[in-house]
Amino acid sequence: MKIAFISPYKELKNLVDETSREIGIDVDVFIGTFKDGASIAKKLEKEGYNIIISRGATFYNIQEVVNIPVINCDITSFDIIYALSAAVKYSNKIGLIIYEKVAFNESEISKALGIDLIYKTSYKNFSEAKKLVEEAKKGGAEVIIGGITSVNYAEKIGLEGILIKNSSETINHVLNKAKEMIMATRKEMIEKERLSHILKFSHEGII
């Protein structure tokens, strides 16, 4: 069983390493974003990895270039709210940049936290992420919440940046999901092989 996790930043890599040790699931973790992450994934597929996990736009880039299963380490509405609670310490004018739309009530959250939320989505590469950050800034955002690329660019152009982080519970879930998928695939292959033998012996008149 070979599981790879392609992380867009080092802190997430460390969390995956720690969580995998705690739950006893072997996983090799690599760092890469967008097309770089996809290039790593293509190499890992050739090396015999059974499944790859990633997150955000990097997940979608990987999914387009490999034939093995790819799991998305999704961010949740709780991850976003946690980041928002950190962002309000800097300003109530916040830009939320996400690779794909996440189901949460932005108007209710804005009212509850007393913030002016500028919600921008979606992107699959650096240029698209950069454009969304710039649009949020033009809309008055002083803090940007998002993935590592959006946050780094926001800080580069003079804004505060808050990274949306995955929780250890989310990592635990996706690692166990990967393990279950591999085990199910192996079980299916064994069953197909068993049926193949039965059919072969049947044709030979043994049963």
C-alpha positions in Angstrom: 0.0 0.0 0.0 1.6 3.2 -1.2 -0.1 6.5 -0.3 1.3 9.9 -1.2 0.2 13.3 0.1 1.2 16.3 -1.9 1.1 19.4 0.3 1.2 23.0 -0.9 3.1 24.1 2.2 5.5 22.8 4.9 3.2 23.3 7.9 0.6 21.0 6.4 3.3 18.4 5.6 4.3 18.4 9.2 0.7 17.9 10.3 0.3 15.0 7.9 3.5 13.4 9.1 2.4 13.7 12.7 -1.1 12.5 12.2 0.0 9.5 10.1 2.3 8.4 12.9 -0.4 8.7 15.4 -2.9 6.6 13.5 -0.4 4.1 12.1 -0.9 4.7 8.4 2.2 5.0 6.3 2.2 8.0 3.9 4.9 9.8 2.0 4.5 13.5 2.0 5.8 15.9 -0.7 5.6 19.6 -1.2 4.3 21.1 -4.4 1.6 23.5 -5.7 -0.4 23.7 -8.9 1.5 22.3 -12.0 4.6 21.5 -9.8 2.4 19.3 -7.6 0.9 17.7 -10.8 4.5 16.9 -12.0 5.3 15.2 -8.7 2.1 13.2 -8.9 2.9 11.9 -12.4 6.3 10.7 -11.2 4.8 9.1 -8.1 2.3 7.2 -10.3 5.2 5.8 -12.3 6.8 4.7 -9.1 3.8 2.6 -8.2 1.8 4.7 -5.7 -1.8 3.5 -5.3 -3.4 6.8 -4.3 -2.6 10.5 -4.0 -4.0 13.1 -1.6 -3.8 16.8 -2.0 -5.9 19.9 -1.4 -7.2 23.0 -3.2 -6.3 23.9 -6.7 -3.3 21.5 -6.6 -5.8 18.6 -6.2 -7.5 19.6 -9.4 -4.2 19.9 -11.3 -3.2 16.5 -10.1 -6.5 14.9 -11.0 -6.1 16.0 -14.6 -2.7 14.2 -15.2 -2.8 10.9 -13.4 -4.9 7.7 -13.7 -4.8 6.6 -10.1 -7.3 7.8 -7.5 -6.8 11.3 -6.1 -8.5 12.4 -2.8 -9.3 16.0 -2.1 -8.3 17.1 1.4 -11.2 19.6 1.6 -11.3 22.7 3.7 -14.5 22.9 5.8 -16.7 25.8 6.9 -15.2 25.4 10.4 -11.7 25.9 8.9 -12.9 29.2 7.3 -14.5 30.4 10.5 -11.4 29.7 12.5 -9.4 31.7 9.9 -11.9 34.6 10.0 -11.7 34.7 13.8 -7.9 35.3 13.4 -8.4 37.8 10.6 -10.6 40.2 12.6 -7.7 40.9 14.9 -6.2 42.9 12.0 -9.3 44.4 10.2 -13.0 43.8 9.6 -12.5 44.2 5.9 -11.6 40.7 4.8 -11.1 39.0 1.5 -11.8 35.3 1.3 -10.1 33.6 -1.6 -11.0 30.0 -2.2 -10.2 27.6 -5.0 -13.9 26.5 -5.2 -17.1 27.6 -3.6 -17.7 26.2 -0.1 -21.2 25.9 1.3 -21.5 28.4 4.1 -23.8 31.4 4.8 -21.4 34.4 4.1 -24.0 37.0 5.0 -24.9 35.5 8.3 -21.2 35.0 9.2 -20.5 38.6 8.2 -23.3 39.9 10.5 -22.3 37.6 13.4 -18.6 38.7 13.3 -19.3 42.3 12.3 -17.1 42.1 9.2 -17.2 43.3 5.6 -16.5 40.0 3.8 -15.4 40.0 0.1 -15.8 36.4 -1.1 -13.9 35.4 -4.3 -13.8 32.0 -6.0 -12.5 30.0 -7.9 -9.0 29.4 -9.4 -6.8 26.6 -10.6 -3.4 28.4 -11.1 -1.3 31.2 -9.7 -2.5 33.8 -12.2 -6.1 33.2 -11.4 -5.5 33.3 -7.6 -3.5 36.5 -8.0 -6.3 38.2 -9.9 -8.8 37.3 -7.2 -6.5 38.8 -4.5 -6.2 42.0 -6.5 -10.0 42.2 -7.0 -10.5 41.7 -3.2 -8.0 44.5 -2.5 -9.8 46.8 -5.0 -13.0 46.0 -3.1 -11.5 47.3 0.1 -10.1 44.1 1.7 -7.2 44.7 4.1 -6.8 41.1 5.1 -6.8 38.1 2.8 -7.8 34.6 3.9 -7.0 31.7 1.6 -4.5 29.1 0.5 -0.7 29.5 0.6 -0.4 31.1 -2.8 -3.1 33.7 -2.2 -1.7 34.5 1.3 1.8 34.9 0.0 0.7 37.2 -2.8 -1.5 39.2 -0.4 1.5 39.8 1.9 3.7 40.7 -1.1 1.3 43.6 -2.1 1.0 44.9 1.4 -2.0 43.1 2.9 -2.2 40.8 5.9 -2.6 37.2 5.1 -4.3 34.4 7.0 -3.8 30.8 5.9 -6.8 28.5 5.9 -5.5 25.4 7.7 -6.8 21.8 7.7 -7.5 20.3 11.1 -5.8 17.1 12.3 -9.3 15.6 12.2 -9.6 16.3 8.5 -6.2 14.7 7.9 -7.1 11.7 9.9 -10.3 11.3 7.9 -8.6 11.5 4.4 -5.8 9.1 5.4 -8.3 6.5 6.6 -10.4 7.1 3.5 -7.3 6.4 1.3 -6.5 3.2 3.3 -10.1 2.0 2.9 -10.1 2.7 -0.9 -6.9 0.7 -1.4 -8.2 -2.2 0.7 -11.5 -2.2 -1.2 -9.7 -2.3 -4.5 -7.5 -5.1 -3.4 -10.5 -7.1 -2.1 -12.2 -6.6 -5.5 -9.1 -7.8 -7.4 -8.9 -10.9 -5.2 -12.5 -11.6 -5.8 -12.1 -11.2 -9.6 -9.1 -13.6 -9.5 -11.1 -16.1 -7.5 -14.0 -16.0 -10.0 -11.6 -16.3 -12.9 -10.2 -19.5 -11.4 -13.7 -20.9 -10.8 -14.6 -20.2 -14.5 -11.4 -21.8 -15.7 -11.9 -25.0 -13.7 -15.5 -25.1 -14.7 -14.6 -25.0 -18.4 -12.1 -27.8 -17.8 -14.8 -29.9 -16.2 -13.3 -30.0 -12.7 -16.5 -28.7 -11.1 
